[in-house]
Amino acid sequence: MDSWWQFAAGSLSTRVRRAMNRVAATRYVTPLREGGSLPAIVEASDLGLYVVKFRGAGQGALALVAEWIGCELARGLGLPVPSLAIVEVDAALGRNEPDSEIRELLLRSVGDNLGIDYLPASITFDPVVGPPPSAEDASRIVWFDAFLMNVDRTPKNPNLLCWHKSLWVIDHGASLYWQHGATPPEEAAVSPFSVIKQHVLLRWATALEEADRTLKSKLTPELREAVLNELPDAWLGADPAAARERYRKFIDLRLQQSHVFLEEALRARSALV
């Protein structure tokens, strides 16, 4: 067995070209006061609970785009990630909400938002308490985060959950951070990403070169196109086609230049151990 990686591939659907679940938010349950996206647990019309990231939060729809791209590419690679859904928020949802901040957030978020399947009774991965991941698991997650330039998987904020004896990868909203500034995607794509030295799993990532070979081969053009094409237009601004092309340029060139961030990760790990 290939540790929890094969568990994920065997028990979850890793197909990206599928009908994305669309639900309506029926009840705002509780806020999760963490991060700039102001997520919350929300009950939906399918009676499920979702961690919803709102387009009206401070980071706007770009955080939802990063979450979507990160989660769906990870799913295509076989990483254990929660299911996603488009969660429609109606203006009436926050009408009786006593908290003015939450009420305003819901009003700014009317329309399509991003829901992440809630994993009940999961606990945050603790690098001190463990159990430690295998070298293969750690290497694949480190490689993937370097690929998408995820700045937010550190010991202080691992964004990894232990659930049903497996390690689940969550919260990709801080990936693709270049999109929040003026850096062209072509320039961002060739960055060595020195922030990888802070990655919570770096010490266990002893199979980075193997991860590079394996994951690059799985990030097929078909997978990449499916993920970008299924992005909701409402999150992509006035010109969705141009926005998709920016992400396409970044992803394609980032894969071609993977040796740049791979070498940086190898150097960072060498300095760490």
N, C-alpha and C positions, 0 to 999 in steps of 0.2 A: 504493500500500500504506500501511496505517495502522501502520507500524513493527511492533514485536513484539506490539502489541495484536491485530492481525488474525491474526498467526501463532498466537497462543494460541486465538483464537476458531475458527480454521480447523483446527487440529491436535488440539485437546483437546475433550472433551465438556464443554459448559457447562450441561448439564441438571442440575438439582438433584434433581428427583423421579426418583430411580433407586434400585435396590437397593444399599445400602451394602455394600461388600465386607466380609465377616467372616472372619477368619483366626485361627488359634491360634498363639501364640508357641511356637516349638520350640527356640530357642537364643538366649541373651543373648550378644551378640557383644562390644560394648564400650560403656562409658559415655561420654557427652558431658558433661564436667564444666562445664556452663555454665547459669546461670539457676537459679531456685528449683524448676523442675519436674523436675530431675535426669533429663533424657531419655537414651536409649540407643539404639544401633543393635541391632535384634533381627531374627533370621531367623524367618520364619513358615511355616505349613503350605503356603502356595502357592509356597514356595521364594524368595519375594521378601524384600528387606531393607526395613525400616521404621525411621524415627526414631520411637520410641515415647515418648509422654508418659504418665506413670503417675498414676493416681488417688491412689496412696498417698504421693505426694511432698508437700512442705511446702505448696504452694499448693492441694492437693486437687483435687477434681473441677471446681471453678470455673474453673481454668485450662484444663481440657479443654473446658468449655462455651464459653469465649471463643475458643479455637482453632477449634472446630467452627463457631461462628457466623461468625467472621471469614473463615475459609477458604471456607466454602460460599457466603456472600454474595459474596465476591470472585470465585468461580468463575462464579456467575450473572451477574456483570458483565463477564466475559471477561478478568479479570486472570489471568496465568499463575501458577497455584498447584499444588503437588503434589496428587496424589490422596490421599484419606483412607481409612482402614479401621478397623473395630473390631477390636482385637487382644485376644483372650481370653488371660489369664494364668492358668495352673494353679498350684496350690500346689507342685507338684513342680518347677517351672521353676528355682527358686533353691536347691533342696535341696543341690546340690553346689557352690554358689557360695562361694569362699573368702573373699570380701570381706563382712564382717558387715553393713556399711551397705547394700550392694546386696541381700544376702539378705533383710534386714528390709524393704527397699523393695518387693521382689517379693512378699513375704508380705502386706504391707499392700495390695497392688494386685491381689489375686486377683479375677478377674472381667473386666469390660469396660474396656479402656484405649483410648487413641487412637493410631493409627499414621499417620504421614505418609510417603508414598512417598520413599524415599531417592534422592537425585539424585547418582549417582556422578561423581566428578571435577569437581564444581561448585566454584566459588571465591566467596568473599565479595566483594560489590561494594565497591570502594574509591573514594570520591568524589574522591580526589586523582589516582589513576591512571586512572580512567574505564574505558571510554568513557562520556561523559555521556548520560543518557537524553534523549529528545525532550521538548519542553515539554508535549505532550499526555500522554505516559506519566507524567512526574513529577507533573503536576497531578492526574491521576486517583488516583495512589497517595496523595498528600498529602491530597486531599479525603476519600478513603476512610478513612485513618487518623484524620483529624479527626472524621469521622462516628462511628466506633466508639471514639474516645478511646484510641487506641493510644499509650502513653507510651514505647514501646521500638523506635523506628526512628530512631536518632540516628547521628551520625558515628562514635561509639565502638562502636555496636552496630547496624549498618544493618538486619540481618535481611533482606537482599536477596542473592540468589545469581545469579551469572553462569553459565549452563548452556546449552550448544548455541547460543552467540552471542545468547542472550536473557536478559532480566532477570526473575528469578522472585521472587515475594513469598512470604516464609515467616514463620512464628512470629507468630501473632496472640494468643498467650496473655496478653499484657499489655493487651489491649483490654478494654473494659468494666470498667475498674478500680474503678468505683463499687460493683460487686457485692461487693467484699471488705469494705465498710464499712456504715455505717448510712444512707448517702445514698439517699433514695427515687429510683426511676428517673425520675419526673417532674421532679425537681430536677436530676438529672444531665443530662437530655436538653437542657436549655436553657443548659448551660455553654458559654462561648465556647472553652474548651480552649486556654488560653494556652501549654501545653506544645508546641503545634505549631511554635513558633519554633525548636525544637531539631531539627526534622525534617531528615534527611540530604538529601532531595531538594528542599527548599523553594526553594533558589536557582534551580532550573530550572523551577519551577512557575509559568509565566507565563500559563497558560490555565485558571486556577482557576474562573472564572465559567462557562466552557464546560463544564468537568468537572461543575460543580454541576447544570447543566441536563441534561446527558447521563445522568449516573449516577442522578439522582433518578428519571428516567423509566424506567430499567431495573430499579430496585428495586421491582418490582410487588408488590401484596399477595400474589399467588400464590407468588412467589419467597420472600418473607419467611415466609409460613405454612409452606411446604415445609421450609425450613431449621429452623424451630422445632419442627415436628411430628416431624422425624426425629431430634431430639436424644434420645439414650438416657435413659430414665427413671432409670437407676441413677446418673446424674450429677446429678440434679435434686433430691435430698433427699427428705424425707418426703411432700411434696405437689408432684409434677411439674407438675400443671396450674397451680397458683399460681405456680410458678417460671417457666413459659412465659409466663404473663400479665405478669410483671414485665419480661421481655425484650421482649415485644410492645409494652408501653407505651413503653418507652424508644425502641425503633426507630421506632415510628410518630411519636412526638412529635419525635424527633431529625430526622426527614425534614421534618416540617412547619416546623421552626425552623432549617433548614439555613443560613439567612442569618446566623444568630448565629455559627456557627463558620467560615463562609465569610469573613465580614468580618474576623474575628480572624486568619485565615490571610493574607488580603490585607494587613492591617496589619503582620503579622510579616514578610512578604516585603518590603514596602516599606522597613521598617527595616533589613532585612538587606542590601539592594542599594543 
